[in-house]
Amino acid sequence: MVAQLYNLVQMKQTPAIRSIFFEFLLIGLVSFGGGIMAYERRLLLEKRKWLTNDEFMAILAMGQTMPGLNSVNLAMLSGDRIRGLAGALAAVIGLISPGVCFVLAAAVAYSQGADYPLANVLLAGVSAGATGLIASVTLRIGRPHFKKWKSVPVILATFVCMSFFKLSLVTVLLIMVPIGLWLHRPTPPEVESTLENKK
């Protein structure tokens, strides 16, 4: 009896493949102009609660080290975590389908020699909104790390290397990962308690 109840609960908690597809399809439709990762975070953590915060952060970190778009990598890894290969395919296909259709339609329109100045104005406005959305999700994800003295130097150094020195992601990772690992290395309990007392 207990085993049957447990299996029933597990079935209810496991989302259907079509549900994963339609949720990411909706993200692909409404995230016009950018900010996709903000929508993905809201879906996975707040709306559906398919992932925990730790799982999301781990998947986000892995996705950023992989080639390709971070948002697509995040969808693929999240779908795989939720429902395996089928979930990964459903998430990726759902996410990119609206963009693919829009790009194909835009290519056909521009190939006909059409000029739509209003579209450029709309794209500029949407891009500004997407910038704010990305900044919002960055602050929300990074807020716990902004309060840790070990994380702040890594964050600032990474920002300087990427924004001012224009270093590639691979170069920045090769520089910052060893530093981050050294700063966050395990410390003896007495050293940790001393650091906490100083705070």
PyMOL commands that place a pseudoatom at each C-alpha (Angstrom):
pseudoatom trace, name=CA, resn=MET, resi=1, chain=A, elem=C, hetatm=0, pos=[0.000, 0.000, 0.000]
pseudoatom trace, name=CA, resn=VAL, resi=2, chain=A, elem=C, hetatm=0, pos=[2.768, 2.401, 0.975]
pseudoatom trace, name=CA, resn=ALA, resi=3, chain=A, elem=C, hetatm=0, pos=[4.700, 1.539, -2.186]
pseudoatom trace, name=CA, resn=GLN, resi=4, chain=A, elem=C, hetatm=0, pos=[1.633, 2.233, -4.327]
pseudoatom trace, name=CA, resn=LEU, resi=5, chain=A, elem=C, hetatm=0, pos=[1.106, 5.614, -2.673]
pseudoatom trace, name=CA, resn=TYR, resi=6, chain=A, elem=C, hetatm=0, pos=[4.779, 6.457, -3.193]
pseudoatom trace, name=CA, resn=ASN, resi=7, chain=A, elem=C, hetatm=0, pos=[4.589, 5.541, -6.889]
pseudoatom trace, name=CA, resn=LEU, resi=8, chain=A, elem=C, hetatm=0, pos=[1.430, 7.643, -7.253]
pseudoatom trace, name=CA, resn=VAL, resi=9, chain=A, elem=C, hetatm=0, pos=[3.157, 10.656, -5.711]
pseudoatom trace, name=CA, resn=GLN, resi=10, chain=A, elem=C, hetatm=0, pos=[6.170, 10.183, -7.969]
pseudoatom trace, name=CA, resn=MET, resi=11, chain=A, elem=C, hetatm=0, pos=[3.932, 10.040, -11.062]
pseudoatom trace, name=CA, resn=LYS, resi=12, chain=A, elem=C, hetatm=0, pos=[2.227, 13.280, -10.043]
pseudoatom trace, name=CA, resn=GLN, resi=13, chain=A, elem=C, hetatm=0, pos=[5.562, 15.002, -9.467]
pseudoatom trace, name=CA, resn=THR, resi=14, chain=A, elem=C, hetatm=0, pos=[7.041, 13.877, -12.788]
pseudoatom trace, name=CA, resn=PRO, resi=15, chain=A, elem=C, hetatm=0, pos=[5.928, 16.281, -15.532]
pseudoatom trace, name=CA, resn=ALA, resi=16, chain=A, elem=C, hetatm=0, pos=[4.722, 14.985, -18.863]
pseudoatom trace, name=CA, resn=ILE, resi=17, chain=A, elem=C, hetatm=0, pos=[6.870, 15.497, -21.949]
pseudoatom trace, name=CA, resn=ARG, resi=18, chain=A, elem=C, hetatm=0, pos=[4.144, 17.604, -23.568]
pseudoatom trace, name=CA, resn=SER, resi=19, chain=A, elem=C, hetatm=0, pos=[4.051, 19.796, -20.475]
pseudoatom trace, name=CA, resn=ILE, resi=20, chain=A, elem=C, hetatm=0, pos=[7.795, 20.438, -20.746]
pseudoatom trace, name=CA, resn=PHE, resi=21, chain=A, elem=C, hetatm=0, pos=[7.441, 21.181, -24.449]
pseudoatom trace, name=CA, resn=PHE, resi=22, chain=A, elem=C, hetatm=0, pos=[4.566, 23.652, -24.072]
pseudoatom trace, name=CA, resn=GLU, resi=23, chain=A, elem=C, hetatm=0, pos=[6.143, 25.451, -21.112]
pseudoatom trace, name=CA, resn=PHE, resi=24, chain=A, elem=C, hetatm=0, pos=[9.369, 26.062, -23.025]
pseudoatom trace, name=CA, resn=LEU, resi=25, chain=A, elem=C, hetatm=0, pos=[7.392, 26.865, -26.174]
pseudoatom trace, name=CA, resn=LEU, resi=26, chain=A, elem=C, hetatm=0, pos=[5.638, 29.596, -24.195]
pseudoatom trace, name=CA, resn=ILE, resi=27, chain=A, elem=C, hetatm=0, pos=[9.021, 30.941, -23.074]
pseudoatom trace, name=CA, resn=GLY, resi=28, chain=A, elem=C, hetatm=0, pos=[10.172, 31.012, -26.681]
pseudoatom trace, name=CA, resn=LEU, resi=29, chain=A, elem=C, hetatm=0, pos=[7.067, 32.979, -27.620]
pseudoatom trace, name=CA, resn=VAL, resi=30, chain=A, elem=C, hetatm=0, pos=[7.049, 35.591, -24.853]
pseudoatom trace, name=CA, resn=SER, resi=31, chain=A, elem=C, hetatm=0, pos=[10.793, 36.149, -24.449]
pseudoatom trace, name=CA, resn=PHE, resi=32, chain=A, elem=C, hetatm=0, pos=[11.024, 38.061, -27.712]
pseudoatom trace, name=CA, resn=GLY, resi=33, chain=A, elem=C, hetatm=0, pos=[14.161, 40.217, -27.676]
pseudoatom trace, name=CA, resn=GLY, resi=34, chain=A, elem=C, hetatm=0, pos=[16.071, 38.370, -24.980]
pseudoatom trace, name=CA, resn=GLY, resi=35, chain=A, elem=C, hetatm=0, pos=[15.838, 37.659, -21.273]
pseudoatom trace, name=CA, resn=ILE, resi=36, chain=A, elem=C, hetatm=0, pos=[15.137, 33.986, -21.874]
pseudoatom trace, name=CA, resn=MET, resi=37, chain=A, elem=C, hetatm=0, pos=[17.135, 32.819, -18.870]
pseudoatom trace, name=CA, resn=ALA, resi=38, chain=A, elem=C, hetatm=0, pos=[15.016, 34.983, -16.585]
pseudoatom trace, name=CA, resn=TYR, resi=39, chain=A, elem=C, hetatm=0, pos=[11.882, 33.251, -17.856]
pseudoatom trace, name=CA, resn=GLU, resi=40, chain=A, elem=C, hetatm=0, pos=[13.533, 29.843, -17.551]
pseudoatom trace, name=CA, resn=ARG, resi=41, chain=A, elem=C, hetatm=0, pos=[14.474, 30.516, -13.945]
pseudoatom trace, name=CA, resn=ARG, resi=42, chain=A, elem=C, hetatm=0, pos=[10.943, 31.633, -13.148]
pseudoatom trace, name=CA, resn=LEU, resi=43, chain=A, elem=C, hetatm=0, pos=[9.504, 28.507, -14.765]
pseudoatom trace, name=CA, resn=LEU, resi=44, chain=A, elem=C, hetatm=0, pos=[11.875, 25.997, -13.198]
pseudoatom trace, name=CA, resn=LEU, resi=45, chain=A, elem=C, hetatm=0, pos=[12.064, 27.445, -9.676]
pseudoatom trace, name=CA, resn=GLU, resi=46, chain=A, elem=C, hetatm=0, pos=[8.918, 29.460, -9.051]
pseudoatom trace, name=CA, resn=LYS, resi=47, chain=A, elem=C, hetatm=0, pos=[6.120, 28.404, -11.385]
pseudoatom trace, name=CA, resn=ARG, resi=48, chain=A, elem=C, hetatm=0, pos=[6.568, 24.638, -11.774]
pseudoatom trace, name=CA, resn=LYS, resi=49, chain=A, elem=C, hetatm=0, pos=[9.275, 24.049, -9.145]
pseudoatom trace, name=CA, resn=TRP, resi=50, chain=A, elem=C, hetatm=0, pos=[10.830, 21.310, -11.229]
pseudoatom trace, name=CA, resn=LEU, resi=51, chain=A, elem=C, hetatm=0, pos=[14.306, 22.134, -9.895]
pseudoatom trace, name=CA, resn=THR, resi=52, chain=A, elem=C, hetatm=0, pos=[15.747, 23.293, -6.598]
pseudoatom trace, name=CA, resn=ASN, resi=53, chain=A, elem=C, hetatm=0, pos=[17.856, 26.423, -6.433]
pseudoatom trace, name=CA, resn=ASP, resi=54, chain=A, elem=C, hetatm=0, pos=[21.045, 24.364, -6.063]
pseudoatom trace, name=CA, resn=GLU, resi=55, chain=A, elem=C, hetatm=0, pos=[20.143, 22.225, -9.080]
pseudoatom trace, name=CA, resn=PHE, resi=56, chain=A, elem=C, hetatm=0, pos=[19.402, 25.321, -11.144]
pseudoatom trace, name=CA, resn=MET, resi=57, chain=A, elem=C, hetatm=0, pos=[22.706, 26.961, -10.210]
pseudoatom trace, name=CA, resn=ALA, resi=58, chain=A, elem=C, hetatm=0, pos=[24.648, 23.784, -11.036]
pseudoatom trace, name=CA, resn=ILE, resi=59, chain=A, elem=C, hetatm=0, pos=[22.907, 23.432, -14.409]
pseudoatom trace, name=CA, resn=LEU, resi=60, chain=A, elem=C, hetatm=0, pos=[23.412, 27.125, -15.155]
pseudoatom trace, name=CA, resn=ALA, resi=61, chain=A, elem=C, hetatm=0, pos=[27.142, 26.816, -14.414]
pseudoatom trace, name=CA, resn=MET, resi=62, chain=A, elem=C, hetatm=0, pos=[27.458, 23.752, -16.657]
pseudoatom trace, name=CA, resn=GLY, resi=63, chain=A, elem=C, hetatm=0, pos=[25.497, 25.425, -19.448]
pseudoatom trace, name=CA, resn=GLN, resi=64, chain=A, elem=C, hetatm=0, pos=[27.746, 28.473, -19.420]
pseudoatom trace, name=CA, resn=THR, resi=65, chain=A, elem=C, hetatm=0, pos=[30.838, 26.336, -19.934]
pseudoatom trace, name=CA, resn=MET, resi=66, chain=A, elem=C, hetatm=0, pos=[29.328, 24.524, -22.932]
pseudoatom trace, name=CA, resn=PRO, resi=67, chain=A, elem=C, hetatm=0, pos=[29.449, 25.829, -26.503]
pseudoatom trace, name=CA, resn=GLY, resi=68, chain=A, elem=C, hetatm=0, pos=[26.278, 27.400, -27.837]
pseudoatom trace, name=CA, resn=LEU, resi=69, chain=A, elem=C, hetatm=0, pos=[23.616, 29.669, -26.377]
pseudoatom trace, name=CA, resn=ASN, resi=70, chain=A, elem=C, hetatm=0, pos=[23.376, 29.625, -22.590]
pseudoatom trace, name=CA, resn=SER, resi=71, chain=A, elem=C, hetatm=0, pos=[19.571, 29.643, -22.693]
pseudoatom trace, name=CA, resn=VAL, resi=72, chain=A, elem=C, hetatm=0, pos=[19.439, 26.615, -25.003]
pseudoatom trace, name=CA, resn=ASN, resi=73, chain=A, elem=C, hetatm=0, pos=[22.041, 24.786, -22.925]
pseudoatom trace, name=CA, resn=LEU, resi=74, chain=A, elem=C, hetatm=0, pos=[20.013, 25.551, -19.806]
pseudoatom trace, name=CA, resn=ALA, resi=75, chain=A, elem=C, hetatm=0, pos=[16.841, 24.204, -21.432]
pseudoatom trace, name=CA, resn=MET, resi=76, chain=A, elem=C, hetatm=0, pos=[18.605, 21.049, -22.607]
pseudoatom trace, name=CA, resn=LEU, resi=77, chain=A, elem=C, hetatm=0, pos=[20.224, 20.286, -19.251]
pseudoatom trace, name=CA, resn=SER, resi=78, chain=A, elem=C, hetatm=0, pos=[17.050, 21.113, -17.330]
pseudoatom trace, name=CA, resn=GLY, resi=79, chain=A, elem=C, hetatm=0, pos=[14.925, 18.903, -19.567]
pseudoatom trace, name=CA, resn=ASP, resi=80, chain=A, elem=C, hetatm=0, pos=[17.443, 16.087, -19.198]
pseudoatom trace, name=CA, resn=ARG, resi=81, chain=A, elem=C, hetatm=0, pos=[17.375, 16.487, -15.421]
pseudoatom trace, name=CA, resn=ILE, resi=82, chain=A, elem=C, hetatm=0, pos=[13.572, 16.411, -15.356]
pseudoatom trace, name=CA, resn=ARG, resi=83, chain=A, elem=C, hetatm=0, pos=[12.758, 13.653, -17.886]
pseudoatom trace, name=CA, resn=GLY, resi=84, chain=A, elem=C, hetatm=0, pos=[15.984, 12.451, -19.466]
pseudoatom trace, name=CA, resn=LEU, resi=85, chain=A, elem=C, hetatm=0, pos=[16.705, 12.591, -23.199]
pseudoatom trace, name=CA, resn=ALA, resi=86, chain=A, elem=C, hetatm=0, pos=[13.044, 13.018, -24.158]
pseudoatom trace, name=CA, resn=GLY, resi=87, chain=A, elem=C, hetatm=0, pos=[12.735, 15.946, -21.753]
pseudoatom trace, name=CA, resn=ALA, resi=88, chain=A, elem=C, hetatm=0, pos=[15.869, 17.561, -23.155]
pseudoatom trace, name=CA, resn=LEU, resi=89, chain=A, elem=C, hetatm=0, pos=[14.578, 17.288, -26.736]
pseudoatom trace, name=CA, resn=ALA, resi=90, chain=A, elem=C, hetatm=0, pos=[11.138, 18.609, -25.757]
pseudoatom trace, name=CA, resn=ALA, resi=91, chain=A, elem=C, hetatm=0, pos=[12.612, 21.600, -23.933]
pseudoatom trace, name=CA, resn=VAL, resi=92, chain=A, elem=C, hetatm=0, pos=[15.034, 22.554, -26.718]
pseudoatom trace, name=CA, resn=ILE, resi=93, chain=A, elem=C, hetatm=0, pos=[12.534, 22.100, -29.568]
pseudoatom trace, name=CA, resn=GLY, resi=94, chain=A, elem=C, hetatm=0, pos=[9.889, 24.037, -27.673]
pseudoatom trace, name=CA, resn=LEU, resi=95, chain=A, elem=C, hetatm=0, pos=[12.284, 26.870, -26.846]
pseudoatom trace, name=CA, resn=ILE, resi=96, chain=A, elem=C, hetatm=0, pos=[13.784, 27.418, -30.297]
pseudoatom trace, name=CA, resn=SER, resi=97, chain=A, elem=C, hetatm=0, pos=[10.703, 26.767, -32.480]
pseudoatom trace, name=CA, resn=PRO, resi=98, chain=A, elem=C, hetatm=0, pos=[9.204, 30.302, -32.199]
pseudoatom trace, name=CA, resn=GLY, resi=99, chain=A, elem=C, hetatm=0, pos=[12.560, 31.934, -32.906]
pseudoatom trace, name=CA, resn=VAL, resi=100, chain=A, elem=C, hetatm=0, pos=[13.215, 29.721, -35.902]
pseudoatom trace, name=CA, resn=CYS, resi=101, chain=A, elem=C, hetatm=0, pos=[9.794, 30.528, -37.376]
pseudoatom trace, name=CA, resn=PHE, resi=102, chain=A, elem=C, hetatm=0, pos=[10.273, 34.256, -36.769]
pseudoatom trace, name=CA, resn=VAL, resi=103, chain=A, elem=C, hetatm=0, pos=[13.739, 34.316, -38.357]
pseudoatom trace, name=CA, resn=LEU, resi=104, chain=A, elem=C, hetatm=0, pos=[12.491, 32.405, -41.403]
pseudoatom trace, name=CA, resn=ALA, resi=105, chain=A, elem=C, hetatm=0, pos=[9.559, 34.806, -41.785]
pseudoatom trace, name=CA, resn=ALA, resi=106, chain=A, elem=C, hetatm=0, pos=[11.850, 37.830, -41.373]
pseudoatom trace, name=CA, resn=ALA, resi=107, chain=A, elem=C, hetatm=0, pos=[14.281, 36.426, -43.937]
pseudoatom trace, name=CA, resn=VAL, resi=108, chain=A, elem=C, hetatm=0, pos=[11.481, 36.004, -46.452]
pseudoatom trace, name=CA, resn=ALA, resi=109, chain=A, elem=C, hetatm=0, pos=[10.246, 39.561, -45.807]
pseudoatom trace, name=CA, resn=TYR, resi=110, chain=A, elem=C, hetatm=0, pos=[13.680, 41.130, -46.173]
pseudoatom trace, name=CA, resn=SER, resi=111, chain=A, elem=C, hetatm=0, pos=[14.447, 39.065, -49.264]
pseudoatom trace, name=CA, resn=GLN, resi=112, chain=A, elem=C, hetatm=0, pos=[11.472, 40.771, -50.902]
pseudoatom trace, name=CA, resn=GLY, resi=113, chain=A, elem=C, hetatm=0, pos=[13.155, 44.128, -50.385]
pseudoatom trace, name=CA, resn=ALA, resi=114, chain=A, elem=C, hetatm=0, pos=[10.696, 45.307, -47.759]
pseudoatom trace, name=CA, resn=ASP, resi=115, chain=A, elem=C, hetatm=0, pos=[11.801, 47.994, -45.308]
pseudoatom trace, name=CA, resn=TYR, resi=116, chain=A, elem=C, hetatm=0, pos=[10.049, 48.289, -41.962]
pseudoatom trace, name=CA, resn=PRO, resi=117, chain=A, elem=C, hetatm=0, pos=[11.487, 51.197, -39.903]
pseudoatom trace, name=CA, resn=LEU, resi=118, chain=A, elem=C, hetatm=0, pos=[8.842, 50.653, -37.237]
pseudoatom trace, name=CA, resn=ALA, resi=119, chain=A, elem=C, hetatm=0, pos=[10.182, 47.148, -36.678]
pseudoatom trace, name=CA, resn=ASN, resi=120, chain=A, elem=C, hetatm=0, pos=[13.630, 48.571, -35.864]
pseudoatom trace, name=CA, resn=VAL, resi=121, chain=A, elem=C, hetatm=0, pos=[12.087, 50.910, -33.298]
pseudoatom trace, name=CA, resn=LEU, resi=122, chain=A, elem=C, hetatm=0, pos=[10.150, 48.043, -31.723]
pseudoatom trace, name=CA, resn=LEU, resi=123, chain=A, elem=C, hetatm=0, pos=[13.263, 45.858, -31.597]
pseudoatom trace, name=CA, resn=ALA, resi=124, chain=A, elem=C, hetatm=0, pos=[15.212, 48.646, -29.883]
pseudoatom trace, name=CA, resn=GLY, resi=125, chain=A, elem=C, hetatm=0, pos=[12.497, 49.007, -27.254]
pseudoatom trace, name=CA, resn=VAL, resi=126, chain=A, elem=C, hetatm=0, pos=[12.281, 45.277, -26.658]
pseudoatom trace, name=CA, resn=SER, resi=127, chain=A, elem=C, hetatm=0, pos=[16.075, 45.061, -26.356]
pseudoatom trace, name=CA, resn=ALA, resi=128, chain=A, elem=C, hetatm=0, pos=[16.043, 47.740, -23.658]
pseudoatom trace, name=CA, resn=GLY, resi=129, chain=A, elem=C, hetatm=0, pos=[13.422, 45.798, -21.733]
pseudoatom trace, name=CA, resn=ALA, resi=130, chain=A, elem=C, hetatm=0, pos=[15.387, 42.578, -22.157]
pseudoatom trace, name=CA, resn=THR, resi=131, chain=A, elem=C, hetatm=0, pos=[18.477, 44.283, -20.725]
pseudoatom trace, name=CA, resn=GLY, resi=132, chain=A, elem=C, hetatm=0, pos=[16.550, 45.211, -17.599]
pseudoatom trace, name=CA, resn=LEU, resi=133, chain=A, elem=C, hetatm=0, pos=[15.152, 41.693, -17.332]
pseudoatom trace, name=CA, resn=ILE, resi=134, chain=A, elem=C, hetatm=0, pos=[18.616, 40.140, -17.576]
pseudoatom trace, name=CA, resn=ALA, resi=135, chain=A, elem=C, hetatm=0, pos=[19.936, 42.564, -14.953]
pseudoatom trace, name=CA, resn=SER, resi=136, chain=A, elem=C, hetatm=0, pos=[17.048, 41.619, -12.667]
pseudoatom trace, name=CA, resn=VAL, resi=137, chain=A, elem=C, hetatm=0, pos=[17.671, 37.871, -12.886]
pseudoatom trace, name=CA, resn=THR, resi=138, chain=A, elem=C, hetatm=0, pos=[21.423, 38.429, -12.466]
pseudoatom trace, name=CA, resn=LEU, resi=139, chain=A, elem=C, hetatm=0, pos=[20.822, 40.266, -9.205]
pseudoatom trace, name=CA, resn=ARG, resi=140, chain=A, elem=C, hetatm=0, pos=[18.354, 37.624, -8.050]
pseudoatom trace, name=CA, resn=ILE, resi=141, chain=A, elem=C, hetatm=0, pos=[20.709, 34.732, -8.779]
pseudoatom trace, name=CA, resn=GLY, resi=142, chain=A, elem=C, hetatm=0, pos=[23.813, 36.486, -7.476]
pseudoatom trace, name=CA, resn=ARG, resi=143, chain=A, elem=C, hetatm=0, pos=[22.320, 38.065, -4.354]
pseudoatom trace, name=CA, resn=PRO, resi=144, chain=A, elem=C, hetatm=0, pos=[23.528, 35.322, -1.969]
pseudoatom trace, name=CA, resn=HIS, resi=145, chain=A, elem=C, hetatm=0, pos=[27.065, 35.594, -3.396]
pseudoatom trace, name=CA, resn=PHE, resi=146, chain=A, elem=C, hetatm=0, pos=[27.175, 39.384, -3.093]
pseudoatom trace, name=CA, resn=LYS, resi=147, chain=A, elem=C, hetatm=0, pos=[27.032, 38.931, 0.699]
pseudoatom trace, name=CA, resn=LYS, resi=148, chain=A, elem=C, hetatm=0, pos=[30.046, 36.594, 0.829]
pseudoatom trace, name=CA, resn=TRP, resi=149, chain=A, elem=C, hetatm=0, pos=[33.459, 38.222, 1.065]
pseudoatom trace, name=CA, resn=LYS, resi=150, chain=A, elem=C, hetatm=0, pos=[35.059, 35.300, -0.779]
pseudoatom trace, name=CA, resn=SER, resi=151, chain=A, elem=C, hetatm=0, pos=[32.772, 35.652, -3.792]
pseudoatom trace, name=CA, resn=VAL, resi=152, chain=A, elem=C, hetatm=0, pos=[32.894, 39.431, -4.303]
pseudoatom trace, name=CA, resn=PRO, resi=153, chain=A, elem=C, hetatm=0, pos=[36.528, 39.587, -5.579]
pseudoatom trace, name=CA, resn=VAL, resi=154, chain=A, elem=C, hetatm=0, pos=[35.826, 36.753, -8.035]
pseudoatom trace, name=CA, resn=ILE, resi=155, chain=A, elem=C, hetatm=0, pos=[32.688, 38.499, -9.294]
pseudoatom trace, name=CA, resn=LEU, resi=156, chain=A, elem=C, hetatm=0, pos=[34.451, 41.843, -9.746]
pseudoatom trace, name=CA, resn=ALA, resi=157, chain=A, elem=C, hetatm=0, pos=[37.526, 40.323, -11.380]
pseudoatom trace, name=CA, resn=THR, resi=158, chain=A, elem=C, hetatm=0, pos=[35.377, 38.315, -13.793]
pseudoatom trace, name=CA, resn=PHE, resi=159, chain=A, elem=C, hetatm=0, pos=[33.393, 41.434, -14.708]
pseudoatom trace, name=CA, resn=VAL, resi=160, chain=A, elem=C, hetatm=0, pos=[36.578, 43.442, -15.360]
pseudoatom trace, name=CA, resn=CYS, resi=161, chain=A, elem=C, hetatm=0, pos=[38.158, 40.675, -17.460]
pseudoatom trace, name=CA, resn=MET, resi=162, chain=A, elem=C, hetatm=0, pos=[35.035, 40.221, -19.597]
pseudoatom trace, name=CA, resn=SER, resi=163, chain=A, elem=C, hetatm=0, pos=[33.919, 43.862, -19.913]
pseudoatom trace, name=CA, resn=PHE, resi=164, chain=A, elem=C, hetatm=0, pos=[37.122, 45.886, -20.056]
pseudoatom trace, name=CA, resn=PHE, resi=165, chain=A, elem=C, hetatm=0, pos=[39.862, 43.508, -21.193]
pseudoatom trace, name=CA, resn=LYS, resi=166, chain=A, elem=C, hetatm=0, pos=[37.501, 41.640, -23.553]
pseudoatom trace, name=CA, resn=LEU, resi=167, chain=A, elem=C, hetatm=0, pos=[38.977, 38.262, -22.676]
pseudoatom trace, name=CA, resn=SER, resi=168, chain=A, elem=C, hetatm=0, pos=[37.297, 35.147, -23.990]
pseudoatom trace, name=CA, resn=LEU, resi=169, chain=A, elem=C, hetatm=0, pos=[35.139, 33.011, -21.717]
pseudoatom trace, name=CA, resn=VAL, resi=170, chain=A, elem=C, hetatm=0, pos=[37.649, 30.155, -21.826]
pseudoatom trace, name=CA, resn=THR, resi=171, chain=A, elem=C, hetatm=0, pos=[40.509, 32.462, -20.783]
pseudoatom trace, name=CA, resn=VAL, resi=172, chain=A, elem=C, hetatm=0, pos=[38.482, 33.948, -17.933]
pseudoatom trace, name=CA, resn=LEU, resi=173, chain=A, elem=C, hetatm=0, pos=[37.517, 30.479, -16.717]
pseudoatom trace, name=CA, resn=LEU, resi=174, chain=A, elem=C, hetatm=0, pos=[41.136, 29.324, -16.783]
pseudoatom trace, name=CA, resn=ILE, resi=175, chain=A, elem=C, hetatm=0, pos=[42.072, 32.336, -14.661]
pseudoatom trace, name=CA, resn=MET, resi=176, chain=A, elem=C, hetatm=0, pos=[39.133, 32.547, -12.265]
pseudoatom trace, name=CA, resn=VAL, resi=177, chain=A, elem=C, hetatm=0, pos=[38.277, 28.895, -11.585]
pseudoatom trace, name=CA, resn=PRO, resi=178, chain=A, elem=C, hetatm=0, pos=[41.573, 28.127, -9.761]
pseudoatom trace, name=CA, resn=ILE, resi=179, chain=A, elem=C, hetatm=0, pos=[41.233, 31.370, -7.791]
pseudoatom trace, name=CA, resn=GLY, resi=180, chain=A, elem=C, hetatm=0, pos=[37.628, 30.593, -6.873]
pseudoatom trace, name=CA, resn=LEU, resi=181, chain=A, elem=C, hetatm=0, pos=[38.528, 27.048, -5.827]
pseudoatom trace, name=CA, resn=TRP, resi=182, chain=A, elem=C, hetatm=0, pos=[41.373, 28.329, -3.666]
pseudoatom trace, name=CA, resn=LEU, resi=183, chain=A, elem=C, hetatm=0, pos=[39.209, 30.969, -1.985]
pseudoatom trace, name=CA, resn=HIS, resi=184, chain=A, elem=C, hetatm=0, pos=[36.441, 28.452, -1.282]
pseudoatom trace, name=CA, resn=ARG, resi=185, chain=A, elem=C, hetatm=0, pos=[38.731, 25.628, -0.198]
pseudoatom trace, name=CA, resn=PRO, resi=186, chain=A, elem=C, hetatm=0, pos=[37.651, 23.769, 2.943]
pseudoatom trace, name=CA, resn=THR, resi=187, chain=A, elem=C, hetatm=0, pos=[39.027, 25.329, 6.121]
pseudoatom trace, name=CA, resn=PRO, resi=188, chain=A, elem=C, hetatm=0, pos=[39.462, 23.794, 9.590]
pseudoatom trace, name=CA, resn=PRO, resi=189, chain=A, elem=C, hetatm=0, pos=[36.529, 24.441, 11.932]
pseudoatom trace, name=CA, resn=GLU, resi=190, chain=A, elem=C, hetatm=0, pos=[38.571, 26.680, 14.195]
pseudoatom trace, name=CA, resn=VAL, resi=191, chain=A, elem=C, hetatm=0, pos=[39.646, 28.893, 11.294]
pseudoatom trace, name=CA, resn=GLU, resi=192, chain=A, elem=C, hetatm=0, pos=[36.065, 29.097, 10.047]
pseudoatom trace, name=CA, resn=SER, resi=193, chain=A, elem=C, hetatm=0, pos=[34.772, 30.062, 13.473]
pseudoatom trace, name=CA, resn=THR, resi=194, chain=A, elem=C, hetatm=0, pos=[37.467, 32.739, 13.755]
pseudoatom trace, name=CA, resn=LEU, resi=195, chain=A, elem=C, hetatm=0, pos=[36.442, 34.228, 10.439]
pseudoatom trace, name=CA, resn=GLU, resi=196, chain=A, elem=C, hetatm=0, pos=[32.797, 34.216, 11.491]
pseudoatom trace, name=CA, resn=ASN, resi=197, chain=A, elem=C, hetatm=0, pos=[33.648, 35.996, 14.764]
pseudoatom trace, name=CA, resn=LYS, resi=198, chain=A, elem=C, hetatm=0, pos=[35.538, 38.700, 12.874]
pseudoatom trace, name=CA, resn=LYS, resi=199, chain=A, elem=C, hetatm=0, pos=[32.409, 39.388, 10.846]
for i in range(1, 199): cmd.bond("trace and resi %d" % i, "trace and resi %d" % (i + 1))
show_as sticks, trace
zoom trace
